[in-house]
Amino acid sequence: NLGTPVTATVTIHDTPFNVWRRAEFGTNANNSAISGDFADPDNDGIVNLLEYALNLDPNVPFVTGLPIPQIDPTCGCLTLTYTEVISATDILYLPESAASPGGPWSTDGVTEQVIANNGMTQTIKASDAGHPITTDGDRFMHLRITRFP
């Protein structure tokens, strides 16, 4: 005897990336050759995962909005300024530095500062402050983007 019937409602939310994919690609959202993480339908050399993470348009070939490297005279260190999408909760943004382009890459000595926030995106300045160029020689930075399934 199970007693009185009980009802419940379950709401399944899609990942932010899949919501973005449907908005950007419409009927092609399930076509991995067009909307897949590593597809580049606008042929600008930037794959969809990066277009999503950096708030770029995957349907328009345009490279403005990529991370910008600079040398900060205040710390004498390399910096990387990039855009972070606040609603992209399925993305990990990880600025890393190294002494050579082949690595090893590390977050050791890298600090981050939010320099702008418009409610939808944040502009982040990552500094390799722990490794001034004047004392540590060559330095390299990159932004590792990882999407959670």
Number of C-alpha atoms within 10 A of each C-alpha: 3 5 5 6 5 6 5 4 5 5 5 6 7 8 14 14 22 14 12 15 23 14 11 16 16 11 10 14 18 14 11 11 13 19 24 18 17 14 18 21 19 16 13 13 12 19 18 24 23 19 18 21 24 22 18 20 15 25 16 11 15 15 13 8 14 16 18 13 17 12 15 16 9 7 16 16 20 23 26 23 22 21 22 21 18 15 13 19 13 13 20 15 16 16 25 23 28 19 17 13 13 8 12 10 17 15 14 13 13 19 15 16 12 14 10 12 14 8 9 11 16 18 18 19 20 24 28 28 19 15 22 20 19 10 9 11 10 14 16 19 24 19 16 12 14 14 15 9 7
